[in-house]
Amino acid sequence: MGLSSLGIFHTIIGVAAIVAAIISYIKYAKINLAVTSGKIYAYSTIITSLTALGISKHGGFNAGHVFSIFILTLIMAAYFLFSRKPGNNRNRYVENFLLSFSFFLSWVPTINETFTRVPLGHPLAKGPTDSIIGQTLLVLLVLFIVGSVLQFSKQKKINKTLDL
């Protein structure tokens, strides 16, 4: 597989972020920064994004680094909205979207790297343009869109009950 020590650390922390996000989605239908799983997602994703900047399979600054910076920006913006005005329910729409979008974007390099490396010796994909990668990301995009609509709807109900 040929992972460096930084690559192994990056992968372990990235898996922790994914598990934490899934737990948060199952319990709260969103990545909830007010609870442990949401905090683990945010901090692990920040660490994963930062460590990704030190990893380069092809040498130099590349698209993976751009993803990392963008994901880091999304997490920081969501955390800012979360901490700025906890009572401002309009901020929750944007916060939920930013966290979900960061989770979706995290899957792009994850799917690419996993499918081009696993199983060892006969990976699922030959390269980033392989159709299995595109099809998998399309399914994840549809799930992201459906999930975002459901989150918006749920947040709208929460806001109505808080406005009473």
C-alpha positions in Angstrom: 0.0 0.0 0.0 3.0 2.3 0.5 1.7 4.7 3.2 4.1 6.9 5.1 3.8 7.3 8.9 2.0 10.6 8.2 -0.3 8.8 5.8 -1.1 6.1 8.3 -1.9 8.7 11.0 -4.0 10.7 8.5 -5.9 7.5 7.6 -6.6 6.5 11.2 -7.8 10.0 12.2 -9.9 10.2 9.0 -11.6 6.9 9.8 -12.4 8.3 13.3 -13.9 11.4 11.7 -16.1 9.2 9.4 -17.3 7.0 12.3 -18.0 10.0 14.5 -20.1 11.7 11.7 -22.1 8.5 11.0 -22.8 8.1 14.8 -23.9 11.7 14.9 -26.1 11.3 11.8 -27.7 8.2 13.3 -28.5 9.8 16.6 -29.3 13.4 15.6 -29.8 13.3 11.8 -27.0 15.8 11.5 -23.4 16.4 12.6 -24.2 17.9 16.0 -21.3 20.0 17.3 -22.9 20.2 20.8 -22.2 16.5 21.5 -19.1 14.3 21.6 -19.6 12.6 18.2 -19.9 16.0 16.5 -16.9 17.4 18.3 -14.8 14.3 17.4 -15.9 14.7 13.7 -14.9 18.4 13.7 -11.5 18.0 15.4 -10.6 14.8 13.5 -11.5 16.4 10.2 -9.4 19.4 11.1 -6.5 17.2 11.9 -7.1 15.1 8.8 -7.2 18.2 6.6 -4.0 19.6 8.0 -2.1 16.3 7.7 -3.3 15.9 4.1 -1.4 19.0 3.3 1.8 17.1 4.1 0.9 14.2 1.9 1.5 14.1 -1.9 1.4 10.9 -3.9 2.2 12.9 -7.1 4.6 15.5 -5.7 3.7 19.1 -5.0 0.5 20.9 -4.4 -2.5 19.1 -6.0 -6.3 18.8 -6.0 -6.3 16.8 -2.8 -4.6 19.8 -1.1 -7.3 22.1 -2.4 -10.0 19.7 -1.0 -8.3 19.8 2.3 -8.2 23.5 2.5 -11.8 23.8 1.4 -13.0 21.2 3.9 -11.0 22.9 6.7 -12.7 26.2 5.7 -16.1 24.6 5.9 -15.5 23.1 9.3 -14.2 26.4 10.7 -17.1 28.4 9.3 -19.6 25.8 10.7 -17.9 25.9 14.1 -17.9 29.7 14.1 -21.7 29.7 13.4 -22.2 27.1 16.1 -20.3 29.1 18.8 -21.3 32.6 17.7 -25.0 32.5 18.5 -26.3 29.2 19.7 -29.8 30.7 20.0 -29.9 32.0 16.4 -31.8 29.1 14.7 -31.3 30.5 11.2 -27.6 29.8 11.6 -28.3 26.2 12.2 -29.4 25.8 8.5 -26.0 27.0 7.3 -24.1 25.2 10.0 -25.9 21.9 9.1 -25.2 22.4 5.4 -21.5 23.2 5.9 -20.9 20.2 8.1 -22.7 17.9 5.7 -21.0 19.4 2.7 -17.6 18.9 4.4 -18.5 15.3 5.1 -19.5 14.7 1.5 -16.3 16.4 0.2 -14.3 14.2 2.5 -15.5 11.2 0.6 -14.0 12.4 -2.7 -10.4 11.7 -1.9 -11.4 8.9 0.4 -13.1 6.9 -2.3 -10.4 7.7 -4.8 -7.6 6.6 -2.5 -9.4 3.5 -1.2 -10.6 2.3 -4.6 -7.2 2.7 -6.2 -5.4 0.8 -3.4 -7.8 -1.9 -2.2 -7.8 -4.8 -2.4 -4.0 -5.0 -2.5 -2.7 -6.2 -5.8 -6.0 -5.9 -7.6 -7.6 -2.5 -6.7 -11.2 -1.8 -7.6 -10.1 1.2 -9.8 -7.1 1.9 -11.9 -7.2 5.6 -11.5 -9.3 8.6 -10.4 -11.2 8.6 -13.7 -12.4 5.0 -13.4 -16.2 4.7 -13.7 -16.6 2.9 -10.3 -15.3 6.0 -8.6 -17.6 8.3 -10.5 -20.6 6.1 -9.9 -19.9 5.8 -6.2 -19.5 9.5 -5.8 -22.7 10.1 -7.7 -24.6 7.9 -5.2 -23.0 9.8 -2.4 -24.0 13.1 -4.0 -27.6 12.0 -4.2 -27.5 10.9 -0.5 -26.0 14.3 0.4 -28.8 16.2 -1.5 -31.5 14.0 0.0 -30.0 14.3 3.5 -29.6 18.1 3.2 -33.3 18.4 2.3 -34.3 16.3 5.2 -32.0 18.3 7.6 -33.5 21.5 6.3 -37.0 20.2 6.9 -36.1 18.9 10.4 -34.5 22.2 11.3 -37.5 24.1 10.1 -39.7 22.0 12.5 -37.2 22.7 15.4 -37.2 26.4 14.7 -41.0 26.5 14.7 -41.2 24.9 18.1 -38.6 27.2 19.5 -40.4 30.3 18.1 -43.6 29.5 20.1 
